[in-house]
Amino acid sequence: MTSIGNYAFYNCSGLTSVTIPSSVTSIGICAFRGCSGITSITIPNSVTSIGLYAFYNCSGLTSVTIPSSVTSIGSCAFQGCSGITSITIPNSVTSIGWSAFYGCTGLTSITLGNSVTVIGSSAFEGCTGLTSINIPNSVTSIGSSAFTKCNELKTIWMGNNIQSIGSGAFSYCPKIEDIYCSTVRYPKTEKDIFKESYPDYITLHVPAESVKQYKAVEPWSKFRDVVALTDDDYPSGGEGTETCIKPTIIYQNGKLKFSSATQGSEFVYEITDSDIKKDYGAEVQLSATYHISVYATKNGYQNSDVATATLCWIDQQPRTEGITNGIAQVPANAVLIQSSDGILTIQGTDDGTPIAVYTLNGQQAGSAISQNGQATIGTTLQPGSVAIVKIGQKSVKVVVK
């Protein structure tokens, strides 16, 4: 199964548990709409898109994990999911549809990845539990009513690339006290973006060279004060003007190791394995394949781009002599597969191993022979597409970045 179709489980209110297999790449329109009994769901690292109204009114949902493979969140995808308390939008997501999290009243924490460019209209309208929001440098447009009626919202951080803010984007947010905006040129806005949010009680923090121009233009001129922004104004874990360098991934001596050229950075990683699950049956097919995603983070910096890799083991001849526990020991080579701009790098293979890359319909997209323990294969595969990498006789499915 590669997709969950439109209206697949529409209004299955008695449904309490869902396991989505790692073969699924898309979740259709209204797929789980009205499934109020679901309490948690993990979307596998193969899914690239979440459709319109996919989890609309799943009011019992308290936990959802959006993987780094997802590039877009459809309009109204999680509207009315009042039980969700926190959400992390991964760096892979570029757009958040209109009303995507409308009425998520339990939401108290939002982390937006640094690839989001558009926050849709009413995307977070009525998220009454939200007290602060950090909008990354990647965002250029905030839709109309995006954060309206977030009546507990007190602090807003905006990146340095905001070009437009829609009508009523922060209206009816009466508790806003501070807005930190590092955009030098004031964004194009409607005058009512802070309607009923008492701007005469708000302090605006902007770059020092921009204080005068913000003071001269509505709605910014209506604020209590406009003052110069400093690096110290960013919250712990917030974003400054620099971005962490994308990390590298290495497998060595039985351990995964991450590193970044940004000194002092920390790493946030996710590792998924389709073999680890609870099921029924007499046999378990083991692939020993791990999908890895990691980004670097540091206080005062933007999060880095996400680095991804697939780690698998190429079995050699099993050894049974001397085995007392009944399970043969299988020597294996650990192979790390990474992709960037359509170029795949495979490390850890024996010299002379034939390696080929195929599309899902079986068309070969590139090949190479391993030399010095690795191979590099250039392909024309598009970002987000799924490829089959055949290493000797073993096939591994990877998502091209």
Disulfide bonds with the S-S distance in Angstrom:
none
